[in-house]
Amino acid sequence: MRVPLKVSLPSRPALDYEPEHITISDRLCTTVHGSQLCPSVRVVCVPRPNQPDPQLHVFGMHVRRLREAQGLTLEELAERSGMSFRGVLYIEHGQRNPSLTTLLNLARGLKVSPSTLLAVFDASKAVDSE
């Protein structure tokens, strides 16, 4: 015999993941205390798409243009700068906020001055002020 279950889920703080769907099975499970019955609830969470910060995206595209202008692959730049392939990839895609040490390593790998890496922001300010 199936008994319809009415379940109210407790409120929760905002998460980085939103439930895709919630299913409630028709079988009951026993709680830790052993005396109460609760419905079995399955929550499937799906990550929200990563939306890069616009400034990180601009910086990443600048690094990519510098790398491609020198004919370097991601692997070559990673090796020359002492970083991982994924680290360079995430920076180019605007998904990582590089530290000062990382900026210096990238500049060394690209054989440019650190100010050259940050020059892209000077150019965008000049355009905004006109």
A tleap script that builds the chain and sets N, CA, C and O, in Angstrom:
source leaprc.protein.ff14SB
mol = sequence {
  NMET ARG VAL PRO LEU LYS VAL SER LEU PRO
  SER ARG PRO ALA LEU ASP TYR GLU PRO GLU
  HIE ILE THR ILE SER ASP ARG LEU CYS THR
  THR VAL HIE GLY SER GLN LEU CYS PRO SER
  VAL ARG VAL VAL CYS VAL PRO ARG PRO ASN
  GLN PRO ASP PRO GLN LEU HIE VAL PHE GLY
  MET HIE VAL ARG ARG LEU ARG GLU ALA GLN
  GLY LEU THR LEU GLU GLU LEU ALA GLU ARG
  SER GLY MET SER PHE ARG GLY VAL LEU TYR
  ILE GLU HIE GLY GLN ARG ASN PRO SER LEU
  THR THR LEU LEU ASN LEU ALA ARG GLY LEU
  LYS VAL SER PRO SER THR LEU LEU ALA VAL
  PHE ASP ALA SER LYS ALA VAL ASP SER CGLU
}
set mol.1.N position { 0.839 -1.176 0.000 }
set mol.1.CA position { 0.000 0.000 0.000 }
set mol.1.C position { 0.889 1.247 0.000 }
set mol.1.O position { 1.789 1.376 0.830 }
set mol.2.N position { 0.630 2.150 -0.928 }
set mol.2.CA position { 1.367 3.399 -1.010 }
set mol.2.C position { 0.619 4.488 -0.254 }
set mol.2.O position { -0.592 4.669 -0.388 }
set mol.3.N position { 1.394 5.197 0.540 }
set mol.3.CA position { 0.832 6.296 1.313 }
set mol.3.C position { 1.483 7.586 0.815 }
set mol.3.O position { 2.709 7.695 0.822 }
set mol.4.N position { 0.687 8.557 0.385 }
set mol.4.CA position { 1.296 9.810 -0.067 }
set mol.4.C position { 1.979 10.510 1.106 }
set mol.4.O position { 1.447 10.582 2.214 }
set mol.5.N position { 3.153 11.014 0.827 }
set mol.5.CA position { 3.931 11.682 1.855 }
set mol.5.C position { 3.888 13.184 1.642 }
set mol.5.O position { 4.026 13.670 0.520 }
set mol.6.N position { 3.697 13.898 2.712 }
set mol.6.CA position { 3.770 15.351 2.666 }
set mol.6.C position { 5.006 15.739 3.446 }
set mol.6.O position { 5.101 15.508 4.651 }
set mol.7.N position { 5.946 16.329 2.742 }
set mol.7.CA position { 7.218 16.673 3.372 }
set mol.7.C position { 7.475 18.153 3.165 }
set mol.7.O position { 7.374 18.668 2.052 }
set mol.8.N position { 7.809 18.827 4.253 }
set mol.8.CA position { 8.259 20.214 4.117 }
set mol.8.C position { 9.741 20.223 4.436 }
set mol.8.O position { 10.164 19.787 5.507 }
set mol.9.N position { 10.513 20.720 3.504 }
set mol.9.CA position { 11.954 20.769 3.683 }
set mol.9.C position { 12.313 21.994 4.508 }
set mol.9.O position { 11.750 23.068 4.295 }
set mol.10.N position { 13.245 21.851 5.450 }
set mol.10.CA position { 13.635 23.007 6.262 }
set mol.10.C position { 14.319 24.058 5.400 }
set mol.10.O position { 14.942 23.745 4.385 }
set mol.11.N position { 14.188 25.322 5.829 }
set mol.11.CA position { 14.864 26.382 5.082 }
set mol.11.C position { 16.361 26.219 5.271 }
set mol.11.O position { 16.818 25.710 6.294 }
set mol.12.N position { 17.119 26.655 4.274 }
set mol.12.CA position { 18.565 26.494 4.318 }
set mol.12.C position { 19.207 27.759 3.791 }
set mol.12.O position { 18.581 28.522 3.056 }
set mol.13.N position { 20.460 27.984 4.167 }
set mol.13.CA position { 21.153 29.160 3.625 }
set mol.13.C position { 21.429 28.968 2.137 }
set mol.13.O position { 21.417 27.848 1.627 }
set mol.14.N position { 21.674 30.072 1.458 }
set mol.14.CA position { 21.967 30.012 0.023 }
set mol.14.C position { 23.240 29.214 -0.213 }
set mol.14.O position { 24.215 29.341 0.529 }
set mol.15.N position { 23.219 28.393 -1.254 }
set mol.15.CA position { 24.352 27.543 -1.593 }
set mol.15.C position { 24.901 27.937 -2.955 }
set mol.15.O position { 24.244 28.639 -3.724 }
set mol.16.N position { 26.113 27.476 -3.244 }
set mol.16.CA position { 26.663 27.657 -4.584 }
set mol.16.C position { 25.994 26.713 -5.573 }
set mol.16.O position { 26.112 26.890 -6.785 }
set mol.17.N position { 25.303 25.725 -5.061 }
set mol.17.CA position { 24.652 24.743 -5.901 }
set mol.17.C position { 23.157 24.774 -5.630 }
set mol.17.O position { 22.732 24.847 -4.477 }
set mol.18.N position { 22.378 24.720 -6.665 }
set mol.18.CA position { 20.935 24.672 -6.525 }
set mol.18.C position { 20.459 23.258 -6.829 }
set mol.18.O position { 20.978 22.620 -7.744 }
set mol.19.N position { 19.489 22.761 -6.083 }
set mol.19.CA position { 18.989 21.417 -6.373 }
set mol.19.C position { 18.407 21.352 -7.781 }
set mol.19.O position { 17.637 22.222 -8.188 }
set mol.20.N position { 18.781 20.321 -8.510 }
set mol.20.CA position { 18.222 20.115 -9.838 }
set mol.20.C position { 16.811 19.559 -9.702 }
set mol.20.O position { 15.879 20.024 -10.358 }
set mol.21.N position { 16.672 18.582 -8.863 }
set mol.21.CA position { 15.359 18.044 -8.565 }
set mol.21.C position { 15.418 17.299 -7.236 }
set mol.21.O position { 16.479 16.841 -6.810 }
set mol.22.N position { 14.287 17.191 -6.606 }
set mol.22.CA position { 14.199 16.480 -5.332 }
set mol.22.C position { 13.211 15.343 -5.520 }
set mol.22.O position { 12.084 15.552 -5.969 }
set mol.23.N position { 13.633 14.163 -5.180 }
set mol.23.CA position { 12.730 13.020 -5.267 }
set mol.23.C position { 12.508 12.461 -3.881 }
set mol.23.O position { 13.434 12.384 -3.072 }
set mol.24.N position { 11.292 12.077 -3.615 }
set mol.24.CA position { 10.948 11.471 -2.339 }
set mol.24.C position { 10.489 10.056 -2.634 }
set mol.24.O position { 9.520 9.839 -3.361 }
set mol.25.N position { 11.194 9.103 -2.062 }
set mol.25.CA position { 10.829 7.712 -2.327 }
set mol.25.C position { 9.633 7.327 -1.456 }
set mol.25.O position { 9.321 7.997 -0.472 }
set mol.26.N position { 8.984 6.254 -1.833 }
set mol.26.CA position { 7.805 5.840 -1.087 }
set mol.26.C position { 8.151 4.911 0.077 }
set mol.26.O position { 7.267 4.507 0.832 }
set mol.27.N position { 9.429 4.571 0.224 }
set mol.27.CA position { 9.794 3.753 1.368 }
set mol.27.C position { 10.285 4.664 2.479 }
set mol.27.O position { 10.786 5.756 2.210 }
set mol.28.N position { 10.151 4.241 3.691 }
set mol.28.CA position { 10.534 5.047 4.830 }
set mol.28.C position { 11.850 4.548 5.404 }
set mol.28.O position { 12.156 3.358 5.342 }
set mol.29.N position { 12.621 5.464 5.961 }
set mol.29.CA position { 13.868 5.078 6.589 }
set mol.29.C position { 13.800 5.486 8.062 }
set mol.29.O position { 13.060 6.398 8.431 }
set mol.30.N position { 14.560 4.819 8.870 }
set mol.30.CA position { 14.574 5.105 10.292 }
set mol.30.C position { 15.673 6.105 10.586 }
set mol.30.O position { 16.781 5.971 10.065 }
set mol.31.N position { 15.394 7.103 11.408 }
set mol.31.CA position { 16.401 8.094 11.753 }
set mol.31.C position { 17.409 7.483 12.712 }
set mol.31.O position { 17.270 6.334 13.131 }
set mol.32.N position { 18.422 8.265 13.054 }
set mol.32.CA position { 19.483 7.787 13.925 }
set mol.32.C position { 18.933 7.367 15.281 }
set mol.32.O position { 19.417 6.413 15.889 }
set mol.33.N position { 17.913 8.089 15.751 }
set mol.33.CA position { 17.359 7.781 17.065 }
set mol.33.C position { 16.583 6.472 17.072 }
set mol.33.O position { 16.349 5.901 18.137 }
set mol.34.N position { 16.191 5.999 15.931 }
set mol.34.CA position { 15.542 4.707 15.840 }
set mol.34.C position { 14.057 4.711 16.117 }
set mol.34.O position { 13.389 3.709 15.865 }
set mol.35.N position { 13.520 5.801 16.626 }
set mol.35.CA position { 12.100 5.786 16.952 }
set mol.35.C position { 11.256 6.555 15.956 }
set mol.35.O position { 10.075 6.253 15.790 }
set mol.36.N position { 11.825 7.527 15.300 }
set mol.36.CA position { 11.072 8.332 14.354 }
set mol.36.C position { 11.277 7.821 12.938 }
set mol.36.O position { 12.332 7.278 12.609 }
set mol.37.N position { 10.275 7.997 12.115 }
set mol.37.CA position { 10.377 7.633 10.707 }
set mol.37.C position { 10.440 8.904 9.877 }
set mol.37.O position { 9.747 9.881 10.162 }
set mol.38.N position { 11.268 8.883 8.858 }
set mol.38.CA position { 11.371 10.040 7.970 }
set mol.38.C position { 11.399 9.553 6.534 }
set mol.38.O position { 11.872 8.448 6.266 }
set mol.39.N position { 10.897 10.365 5.596 }
set mol.39.CA position { 10.967 9.947 4.197 }
set mol.39.C position { 12.403 10.012 3.699 }
set mol.39.O position { 13.198 10.831 4.162 }
set mol.40.N position { 12.721 9.153 2.765 }
set mol.40.CA position { 14.039 9.163 2.160 }
set mol.40.C position { 14.040 10.228 1.062 }
set mol.40.O position { 13.268 10.131 0.107 }
set mol.41.N position { 14.891 11.234 1.188 }
set mol.41.CA position { 14.931 12.344 0.243 }
set mol.41.C position { 16.277 12.326 -0.470 }
set mol.41.O position { 17.325 12.174 0.159 }
set mol.42.N position { 16.236 12.481 -1.776 }
set mol.42.CA position { 17.454 12.517 -2.579 }
set mol.42.C position { 17.529 13.878 -3.250 }
set mol.42.O position { 16.605 14.270 -3.964 }
set mol.43.N position { 18.607 14.594 -3.032 }
set mol.43.CA position { 18.800 15.907 -3.632 }
set mol.43.C position { 19.996 15.825 -4.569 }
set mol.43.O position { 21.084 15.407 -4.172 }
set mol.44.N position { 19.785 16.224 -5.802 }
set mol.44.CA position { 20.862 16.240 -6.785 }
set mol.44.C position { 21.216 17.691 -7.033 }
set mol.44.O position { 20.361 18.478 -7.438 }
set mol.45.N position { 22.476 18.058 -6.793 }
set mol.45.CA position { 22.914 19.440 -6.954 }
set mol.45.C position { 23.732 19.591 -8.230 }
set mol.45.O position { 24.564 18.746 -8.563 }
set mol.46.N position { 23.479 20.667 -8.919 }
set mol.46.CA position { 24.183 20.972 -10.157 }
set mol.46.C position { 24.878 22.316 -9.963 }
set mol.46.O position { 24.227 23.280 -9.561 }
set mol.47.N position { 26.195 22.413 -10.238 }
set mol.47.CA position { 26.884 23.683 -10.042 }
set mol.47.C position { 26.374 24.762 -10.988 }
set mol.47.O position { 25.993 24.490 -12.126 }
set mol.48.N position { 26.377 25.975 -10.492 }
set mol.48.CA position { 26.018 27.101 -11.350 }
set mol.48.C position { 27.156 27.351 -12.333 }
set mol.48.O position { 28.320 27.118 -12.008 }
set mol.49.N position { 26.829 27.816 -13.514 }
set mol.49.CA position { 27.911 28.090 -14.464 }
set mol.49.C position { 28.811 29.198 -13.924 }
set mol.49.O position { 28.335 30.194 -13.379 }
set mol.50.N position { 30.113 29.006 -14.084 }
set mol.50.CA position { 31.064 30.006 -13.623 }
set mol.50.C position { 31.050 31.193 -14.566 }
set mol.50.O position { 31.283 31.057 -15.767 }
set mol.51.N position { 30.777 32.349 -14.007 }
set mol.51.CA position { 30.815 33.568 -14.791 }
set mol.51.C position { 32.032 34.352 -14.344 }
set mol.51.O position { 32.062 34.878 -13.232 }
set mol.52.N position { 33.039 34.435 -15.204 }
set mol.52.CA position { 34.278 35.094 -14.782 }
set mol.52.C position { 34.078 36.584 -14.536 }
set mol.52.O position { 33.224 37.228 -15.146 }
set mol.53.N position { 34.879 37.103 -13.635 }
set mol.53.CA position { 34.925 38.538 -13.377 }
set mol.53.C position { 35.394 39.210 -14.662 }
set mol.53.O position { 36.347 38.734 -15.277 }
set mol.54.N position { 34.760 40.297 -15.088 }
set mol.54.CA position { 35.166 40.936 -16.356 }
set mol.54.C position { 36.642 41.335 -16.388 }
set mol.54.O position { 37.291 41.210 -17.426 }
set mol.55.N position { 37.177 41.811 -15.262 }
set mol.55.CA position { 38.586 42.196 -15.242 }
set mol.55.C position { 39.493 40.986 -15.393 }
set mol.55.O position { 40.515 41.058 -16.075 }
set mol.56.N position { 39.128 39.872 -14.760 }
set mol.56.CA position { 39.928 38.653 -14.901 }
set mol.56.C position { 39.860 38.136 -16.328 }
set mol.56.O position { 40.841 37.612 -16.855 }
set mol.57.N position { 38.690 38.286 -16.951 }
set mol.57.CA position { 38.530 37.852 -18.339 }
set mol.57.C position { 39.423 38.691 -19.269 }
set mol.57.O position { 40.084 38.149 -20.154 }
set mol.58.N position { 39.438 40.009 -19.061 }
set mol.58.CA position { 40.273 40.901 -19.879 }
set mol.58.C position { 41.746 40.544 -19.693 }
set mol.58.O position { 42.500 40.465 -20.662 }
set mol.59.N position { 42.149 40.329 -18.437 }
set mol.59.CA position { 43.542 39.980 -18.169 }
set mol.59.C position { 43.903 38.645 -18.828 }
set mol.59.O position { 44.969 38.513 -19.428 }
set mol.60.N position { 43.019 37.668 -18.715 }
set mol.60.CA position { 43.277 36.356 -19.312 }
set mol.60.C position { 43.421 36.423 -20.817 }
set mol.60.O position { 44.287 35.765 -21.392 }
set mol.61.N position { 42.575 37.216 -21.458 }
set mol.61.CA position { 42.678 37.362 -22.916 }
set mol.61.C position { 43.986 38.053 -23.300 }
set mol.61.O position { 44.579 37.734 -24.331 }
set mol.62.N position { 44.432 38.995 -22.473 }
set mol.62.CA position { 45.701 39.687 -22.729 }
set mol.62.C position { 46.869 38.700 -22.631 }
set mol.62.O position { 47.765 38.708 -23.475 }
set mol.63.N position { 46.854 37.857 -21.602 }
set mol.63.CA position { 47.905 36.845 -21.448 }
set mol.63.C position { 47.894 35.903 -22.654 }
set mol.63.O position { 48.945 35.537 -23.180 }
set mol.64.N position { 46.699 35.520 -23.077 }
set mol.64.CA position { 46.592 34.610 -24.226 }
set mol.64.C position { 47.154 35.249 -25.500 }
set mol.64.O position { 47.858 34.595 -26.269 }
set mol.65.N position { 46.835 36.540 -25.718 }
set mol.65.CA position { 47.366 37.225 -26.908 }
set mol.65.C position { 48.887 37.304 -26.867 }
set mol.65.O position { 49.550 37.093 -27.883 }
set mol.66.N position { 49.442 37.607 -25.693 }
set mol.66.CA position { 50.902 37.660 -25.563 }
set mol.66.C position { 51.524 36.292 -25.831 }
set mol.66.O position { 52.549 36.186 -26.504 }
set mol.67.N position { 50.891 35.247 -25.296 }
set mol.67.CA position { 51.404 33.880 -25.484 }
set mol.67.C position { 51.358 33.493 -26.954 }
set mol.67.O position { 52.334 32.971 -27.492 }
set mol.68.N position { 50.230 33.745 -27.603 }
set mol.68.CA position { 50.090 33.360 -29.011 }
set mol.68.C position { 50.999 34.190 -29.912 }
set mol.68.O position { 51.475 33.693 -30.933 }
set mol.69.N position { 51.246 35.448 -29.547 }
set mol.69.CA position { 52.142 36.289 -30.348 }
set mol.69.C position { 53.568 35.739 -30.354 }
set mol.69.O position { 54.314 35.937 -31.312 }
set mol.70.N position { 53.933 35.053 -29.283 }
set mol.70.CA position { 55.263 34.451 -29.198 }
set mol.70.C position { 55.278 33.023 -29.727 }
set mol.70.O position { 56.328 32.381 -29.749 }
set mol.71.N position { 54.126 32.523 -30.153 }
set mol.71.CA position { 54.046 31.168 -30.690 }
set mol.71.C position { 54.176 30.086 -29.627 }
set mol.71.O position { 54.612 28.974 -29.922 }
set mol.72.N position { 53.799 30.407 -28.388 }
set mol.72.CA position { 53.902 29.432 -27.303 }
set mol.72.C position { 52.582 28.687 -27.114 }
set mol.72.O position { 51.504 29.251 -27.304 }
set mol.73.N position { 52.681 27.424 -26.741 }
set mol.73.CA position { 51.499 26.663 -26.360 }
set mol.73.C position { 51.272 26.856 -24.864 }
set mol.73.O position { 52.138 27.374 -24.159 }
set mol.74.N position { 50.112 26.439 -24.390 }
set mol.74.CA position { 49.833 26.507 -22.953 }
set mol.74.C position { 50.870 25.716 -22.164 }
set mol.74.O position { 51.340 26.158 -21.116 }
set mol.75.N position { 51.217 24.544 -22.681 }
set mol.75.CA position { 52.191 23.689 -21.993 }
set mol.75.C position { 53.555 24.370 -21.890 }
set mol.75.O position { 54.214 24.311 -20.852 }
set mol.76.N position { 53.969 25.013 -22.979 }
set mol.76.CA position { 55.272 25.682 -22.981 }
set mol.76.C position { 55.292 26.855 -22.000 }
set mol.76.O position { 56.265 27.039 -21.268 }
set mol.77.N position { 54.228 27.640 -21.987 }
set mol.77.CA position { 54.167 28.756 -21.051 }
set mol.77.C position { 54.139 28.247 -19.608 }
set mol.77.O position { 54.796 28.816 -18.736 }
set mol.78.N position { 53.395 27.199 -19.361 }
set mol.78.CA position { 53.341 26.636 -18.014 }
set mol.78.C position { 54.720 26.172 -17.563 }
set mol.78.O position { 55.121 26.421 -16.426 }
set mol.79.N position { 55.435 25.507 -18.442 }
set mol.79.CA position { 56.777 25.024 -18.100 }
set mol.79.C position { 57.747 26.187 -17.871 }
set mol.79.O position { 58.519 26.179 -16.912 }
set mol.80.N position { 57.701 27.176 -18.750 }
set mol.80.CA position { 58.617 28.316 -18.636 }
set mol.80.C position { 58.337 29.158 -17.396 }
set mol.80.O position { 59.248 29.773 -16.842 }
set mol.81.N position { 57.085 29.186 -16.963 }
set mol.81.CA position { 56.733 30.017 -15.806 }
set mol.81.C position { 56.691 29.223 -14.503 }
set mol.81.O position { 56.458 29.792 -13.436 }
set mol.82.N position { 56.916 27.912 -14.586 }
set mol.82.CA position { 56.903 27.094 -13.371 }
set mol.82.C position { 55.517 26.883 -12.809 }
set mol.82.O position { 55.356 26.695 -11.603 }
set mol.83.N position { 54.514 26.913 -13.668 }
set mol.83.CA position { 53.128 26.736 -13.245 }
set mol.83.C position { 52.579 25.450 -13.838 }
set mol.83.O position { 53.216 24.809 -14.674 }
set mol.84.N position { 51.394 25.089 -13.393 }
set mol.84.CA position { 50.735 23.933 -13.977 }
set mol.84.C position { 49.981 24.361 -15.242 }
set mol.84.O position { 49.648 25.533 -15.418 }
set mol.85.N position { 49.725 23.401 -16.100 }
set mol.85.CA position { 48.957 23.654 -17.324 }
set mol.85.C position { 47.594 24.232 -16.963 }
set mol.85.O position { 47.158 25.227 -17.542 }
set mol.86.N position { 46.927 23.602 -16.002 }
set mol.86.CA position { 45.593 24.058 -15.599 }
set mol.86.C position { 45.626 25.462 -14.999 }
set mol.86.O position { 44.702 26.250 -15.203 }
set mol.87.N position { 46.687 25.771 -14.262 }
set mol.87.CA position { 46.805 27.109 -13.688 }
set mol.87.C position { 46.809 28.175 -14.759 }
set mol.87.O position { 46.103 29.177 -14.643 }
set mol.88.N position { 47.596 27.970 -15.801 }
set mol.88.CA position { 47.653 28.926 -16.913 }
set mol.88.C position { 46.317 28.951 -17.645 }
set mol.88.O position { 45.830 30.019 -18.016 }
set mol.89.N position { 45.732 27.792 -17.852 }
set mol.89.CA position { 44.447 27.703 -18.544 }
set mol.89.C position { 43.369 28.475 -17.795 }
set mol.89.O position { 42.611 29.226 -18.407 }
set mol.90.N position { 43.290 28.300 -16.469 }
set mol.90.CA position { 42.278 28.993 -15.667 }
set mol.90.C position { 42.489 30.507 -15.698 }
set mol.90.O position { 41.521 31.268 -15.707 }
set mol.91.N position { 43.741 30.941 -15.715 }
set mol.91.CA position { 44.011 32.380 -15.792 }
set mol.91.C position { 43.549 32.918 -17.140 }
set mol.91.O position { 42.905 33.965 -17.201 }
set mol.92.N position { 43.870 32.216 -18.214 }
set mol.92.CA position { 43.470 32.673 -19.548 }
set mol.92.C position { 41.958 32.707 -19.716 }
set mol.92.O position { 41.441 33.508 -20.495 }
set mol.93.N position { 41.245 31.852 -19.001 }
set mol.93.CA position { 39.785 31.809 -19.102 }
set mol.93.C position { 39.109 32.707 -18.068 }
set mol.93.O position { 37.881 32.737 -17.986 }
set mol.94.N position { 39.900 33.438 -17.278 }
set mol.94.CA position { 39.337 34.357 -16.304 }
set mol.94.C position { 38.727 33.679 -15.098 }
set mol.94.O position { 37.890 34.270 -14.416 }
set mol.95.N position { 39.129 32.444 -14.819 }
set mol.95.CA position { 38.556 31.695 -13.707 }
set mol.95.C position { 39.462 31.680 -12.483 }
set mol.95.O position { 39.122 31.055 -11.479 }
set mol.96.N position { 40.587 32.342 -12.544 }
set mol.96.CA position { 41.503 32.391 -11.406 }
set mol.96.C position { 42.043 33.804 -11.261 }
set mol.96.O position { 42.396 34.462 -12.240 }
set mol.97.N position { 42.096 34.250 -10.017 }
set mol.97.CA position { 42.641 35.559 -9.708 }
set mol.97.C position { 44.103 35.359 -9.335 }
set mol.97.O position { 44.386 34.901 -8.228 }
set mol.98.N position { 45.042 35.685 -10.221 }
set mol.98.CA position { 46.448 35.383 -9.955 }
set mol.98.C position { 47.031 36.258 -8.855 }
set mol.98.O position { 46.700 37.437 -8.734 }
set mol.99.N position { 47.903 35.659 -8.059 }
set mol.99.CA position { 48.608 36.396 -7.016 }
set mol.99.C position { 49.771 37.165 -7.641 }
set mol.99.O position { 50.061 37.024 -8.829 }
set mol.100.N position { 50.425 37.974 -6.825 }
set mol.100.CA position { 51.581 38.724 -7.301 }
set mol.100.C position { 52.694 37.780 -7.759 }
set mol.100.O position { 53.342 38.019 -8.778 }
set mol.101.N position { 52.904 36.720 -7.005 }
set mol.101.CA position { 53.925 35.727 -7.385 }
set mol.101.C position { 53.598 35.100 -8.732 }
set mol.101.O position { 54.484 34.892 -9.561 }
set mol.102.N position { 52.330 34.803 -8.943 }
set mol.102.CA position { 51.905 34.210 -10.212 }
set mol.102.C position { 52.110 35.195 -11.357 }
set mol.102.O position { 52.546 34.808 -12.441 }
set mol.103.N position { 51.795 36.469 -11.119 }
set mol.103.CA position { 52.030 37.489 -12.159 }
set mol.103.C position { 53.503 37.563 -12.526 }
set mol.103.O position { 53.853 37.655 -13.703 }
set mol.104.N position { 54.364 37.523 -11.517 }
set mol.104.CA position { 55.804 37.572 -11.781 }
set mol.104.C position { 56.269 36.327 -12.542 }
set mol.104.O position { 57.109 36.419 -13.438 }
set mol.105.N position { 55.719 35.166 -12.182 }
set mol.105.CA position { 56.064 33.926 -12.893 }
set mol.105.C position { 55.594 33.966 -14.341 }
set mol.105.O position { 56.317 33.540 -15.241 }
set mol.106.N position { 54.391 34.474 -14.569 }
set mol.106.CA position { 53.885 34.596 -15.943 }
set mol.106.C position { 54.754 35.551 -16.753 }
set mol.106.O position { 55.078 35.274 -17.907 }
set mol.107.N position { 55.128 36.671 -16.151 }
set mol.107.CA position { 55.987 37.640 -16.851 }
set mol.107.C position { 57.316 36.997 -17.214 }
set mol.107.O position { 57.829 37.204 -18.313 }
set mol.108.N position { 57.876 36.215 -16.292 }
set mol.108.CA position { 59.141 35.525 -16.568 }
set mol.108.C position { 58.950 34.518 -17.703 }
set mol.108.O position { 59.796 34.416 -18.591 }
set mol.109.N position { 57.847 33.780 -17.677 }
set mol.109.CA position { 57.594 32.784 -18.716 }
set mol.109.C position { 57.365 33.406 -20.080 }
set mol.109.O position { 57.747 32.838 -21.103 }
set mol.110.N position { 56.738 34.585 -20.093 }
set mol.110.CA position { 56.492 35.280 -21.365 }
set mol.110.C position { 57.654 36.177 -21.776 }
set mol.110.O position { 57.664 36.729 -22.877 }
set mol.111.N position { 58.642 36.320 -20.875 }
set mol.111.CA position { 59.801 37.176 -21.116 }
set mol.111.C position { 59.372 38.617 -21.392 }
set mol.111.O position { 59.839 39.259 -22.333 }
set mol.112.N position { 58.472 39.100 -20.544 }
set mol.112.CA position { 58.023 40.491 -20.600 }
set mol.112.C position { 58.099 41.052 -19.186 }
set mol.112.O position { 58.244 40.304 -18.220 }
set mol.113.N position { 58.000 42.364 -19.072 }
set mol.113.CA position { 58.001 42.971 -17.745 }
set mol.113.C position { 56.622 42.783 -17.110 }
set mol.113.O position { 55.626 42.686 -17.827 }
set mol.114.N position { 56.550 42.729 -15.795 }
set mol.114.CA position { 55.240 42.598 -15.142 }
set mol.114.C position { 54.293 43.735 -15.510 }
set mol.114.O position { 53.081 43.535 -15.573 }
set mol.115.N position { 54.836 44.927 -15.752 }
set mol.115.CA position { 53.969 46.046 -16.127 }
set mol.115.C position { 53.307 45.816 -17.488 }
set mol.115.O position { 52.222 46.336 -17.749 }
set mol.116.N position { 53.963 45.032 -18.357 }
set mol.116.CA position { 53.366 44.700 -19.655 }
set mol.116.C position { 52.111 43.856 -19.463 }
set mol.116.O position { 51.136 44.010 -20.198 }
set mol.117.N position { 52.136 42.965 -18.475 }
set mol.117.CA position { 50.955 42.147 -18.203 }
set mol.117.C position { 49.786 42.999 -17.727 }
set mol.117.O position { 48.633 42.723 -18.057 }
set mol.118.N position { 50.088 44.035 -16.949 }
set mol.118.CA position { 49.027 44.873 -16.393 }
set mol.118.C position { 48.682 46.066 -17.279 }
set mol.118.O position { 47.768 46.828 -16.964 }
set mol.119.N position { 49.398 46.232 -18.371 }
set mol.119.CA position { 49.163 47.367 -19.271 }
set mol.119.C position { 47.772 47.346 -19.880 }
set mol.119.O position { 47.253 48.391 -20.273 }
set mol.120.N position { 47.169 46.186 -19.962 }
set mol.120.CA position { 45.833 46.089 -20.540 }
set mol.120.C position { 44.830 46.916 -19.734 }
set mol.120.O position { 43.850 47.408 -20.294 }
set mol.121.N position { 45.056 47.072 -18.450 }
set mol.121.CA position { 44.148 47.862 -17.626 }
set mol.121.C position { 44.390 49.352 -17.810 }
set mol.121.O position { 43.453 50.142 -17.692 }
set mol.122.N position { 45.620 49.753 -18.096 }
set mol.122.CA position { 45.902 51.158 -18.390 }
set mol.122.C position { 45.206 51.572 -19.681 }
set mol.122.O position { 44.667 52.675 -19.768 }
set mol.123.N position { 45.215 50.698 -20.682 }
set mol.123.CA position { 44.579 50.994 -21.967 }
set mol.123.C position { 43.065 51.116 -21.809 }
set mol.123.O position { 42.445 51.977 -22.433 }
set mol.124.N position { 42.470 50.262 -20.978 }
set mol.124.CA position { 41.009 50.327 -20.824 }
set mol.124.C position { 40.599 51.579 -20.066 }
set mol.124.O position { 39.522 52.118 -20.321 }
set mol.125.N position { 41.437 52.065 -19.127 }
set mol.125.CA position { 41.118 53.314 -18.414 }
set mol.125.C position { 41.195 54.499 -19.355 }
set mol.125.O position { 40.400 55.432 -19.244 }
set mol.126.N position { 42.152 54.473 -20.292 }
set mol.126.CA position { 42.281 55.563 -21.252 }
set mol.126.C position { 41.044 55.643 -22.146 }
set mol.126.O position { 40.596 56.735 -22.498 }
set mol.127.N position { 40.496 54.488 -22.510 }
set mol.127.CA position { 39.297 54.454 -23.348 }
set mol.127.C position { 38.099 54.938 -22.570 }
set mol.127.O position { 37.257 55.646 -23.120 }
set mol.128.N position { 37.995 54.570 -21.277 }
set mol.128.CA position { 36.863 54.980 -20.449 }
set mol.128.C position { 36.855 56.488 -20.202 }
set mol.128.O position { 35.785 57.090 -20.109 }
set mol.129.N position { 38.036 57.107 -20.096 }
set mol.129.CA position { 38.097 58.527 -19.768 }
set mol.129.C position { 37.857 59.417 -20.979 }
set mol.129.O position { 37.633 60.616 -20.812 }
set mol.130.N position { 37.896 58.882 -22.178 }
set mol.130.CA position { 37.694 59.700 -23.391 }
set mol.130.C position { 36.251 59.971 -23.648 }
set mol.130.O position { 35.913 60.641 -24.624 }
savepdb mol mol.pdb
quit
